[in-house]
Amino acid sequence: MRVSKGALLVGIVLLVPFVIELRTALSWFGIEITVVESALVGLALAVAITAWALWPPNEDGEAADRS
Amino acid sequence: MRNAYVDQFPAEARVVKSAFWSSFLALAIGGIFGLVQALHRTDVLRFIDSTDYYTVLTAHGVLLAITFTIFFLVGIFTWAVTTSLDRGVVDIRFTWSWYVMMVTGTVLVAVAIFSGFLEEPPSILGSELYADVLFTFYSPLQAHPIFYIGLVLFVVGTWLAGFDWFRTWWAWRDENADERIPLPTFMVLTTTLFWYICTLGVALSILAFLLPWSLGIVDSVNPLLTRTLFWYFGHAVVYFWLMPTYVMWYIMLPKLSGGKLFSDPLARVVFVLFLLLSTPLGIHHQYLDPGIAEGYKFIAMTNTMFLLLPSLLTAFTVVASMEHGARQRGGEGYLGWLTALPWRDPVFTGMALAGLMFAAAGFSGMINAGMNINYLVHNTWWVVGHFHLTVGTAVALTFMAAAYWFIPQVTGKELWSRSVALGQVLLWFVGMTFMSNAMHRSGLFGMPRRTAEPQYQNFDFEPAVGTVAEMDAQVALGAVLLVVSLVLFLLNMVLTSFNGTSDSIPDNTYAGTLSGPEDAPEILDNLKLWTAIAVVLVIFAYTLPLASIVESGGLFGPGIDGRQLSLGADLEPALETLREVVA
């Protein structure tokens, strides 16, 4: 893992405010998305972050988890 | 050999533990009432009468904003003083006495509030036992005398606690005459000093006006005067909650990060600024109050904006300390060091996320504090969203995270589950994000606060994005997540208390410093000087507004014969001139 499991979890949690605010921010540019679309964007970002954190594997994350 | 707080100060540990459990009890009841309110006013689930909503709201506000926060505060401050001075309190019986006084006050207040749920509340002292006066409890809402007496006992209890911390320091100073005040004790003493200054306002309001009014000794009060005296106290109390949070961020977060506090002198400057500026700005809560000249409100706004400085200094110092810790743990790069922080530790993660939320709260707070833009959001749900980020997250989440470190320290028992604790602090962050975001956005289109039924006939709110129903659902979802988080926290605390004692409790220590007290000018420790300046600033900010309010509305209301404040003949023209200048 590139980061510890704890850091990955916190990273995903930190997506929540950005995803929630995304609707408001996009509306300034005339783009209106629904709640479901917001949730799908959030899910895609969470998957992307998880994939980044898990691949390619190295020892850093495991070491951080143990410390 | 184990060296936890309970091993060093077993007698004090019992008081601290009692204070923490008192705060947890208030948190449990107040938190559940929060869910009841959220579900009711969003019309998701209603099982109380709308008239009872205000009893629930009062209990929620008082139990969380006063009881939960301040009981936890006295626990942390007692720990901070004894740990940093490396000595116990002077007389543990005195320490127990202020704790018992605070508990007694809380019980009286709670009895008065909870009687509001009864169909026929009992009549005591000639009036019905009742206190649906909300957290702010100023007139024209009137509570039963027992409510005010309870508040007085609670506040006097905190005054005695402050005296206890001071005399512990005085005893230490007699033996360490040339030593600088240890930073945690310095933080406690400066906070206590502005607490003394600000609570004079609410003491005057209760003892001179509200209590005699509720007892029937006087027929009426001047509502604007009691509101102003409340807010004289009411904003400083925000910093009173916040200062133990700052104590945790300054002396625990750096240690948990694996490093040291970046600057002891900067921390002292921050606490001195809070001593100076916490009180002379309460009028910013009264921007829409008629009867206070705009000039006075402008002064309050200016003082409020000055208070951004210590908060920004804190953001810099705490983040710099965390970065130092992360680099000690092998973190590298401009932002890569963030991944080296101990995110698996619920104590660290809870406090760090609380600090992040506080940054957002600072931005919405600036909008509240700006006179012109405040008119847009005044008395709307925006304000509720704001203080759920401050007291509801920056303070509450830091306290809960701190409890995961403190409860093992004061009991000698290992935390039941660190994984559940981590999940709990993350869930709180997510729940509050949902709830507070929707509250802020609702406030922007005028959704009012403090109402059981914000659904109006022949009128539709017009959100910029989404619908009112979506925002209500978001609030309800957030409130449910928060209560689940709260249950997990309480479960962890209860099960920890059933654990056996452990030898693997960490030592009772706090963060060292990269730049220590030797780098701080000695004048920073001159508490008399800072207190004197703080008092002068309060006199500047409040003398003319209060004199003006009393002159126009009397001490006990306009037209109440024999109660009008009479200014001397030679003072009147001077006051008039000053008023014209300010207005």
Interface residues (C-beta under 8 A of the other chain):
Chain A: R2 V3 S4 K5 G6 A7 L9 V10 V13 L14 V16 P17 I20 E21 R23 T24 S27 E32 V35 D60 A64 D65 S67
Chain B: R329 L338 T339 A340 L341 P342 W343 R344 D345 T349 L353 L356 A360 L422 L426 F429 V430 T433 F434 N437 R441 A464 V465 G466 E470 Q474
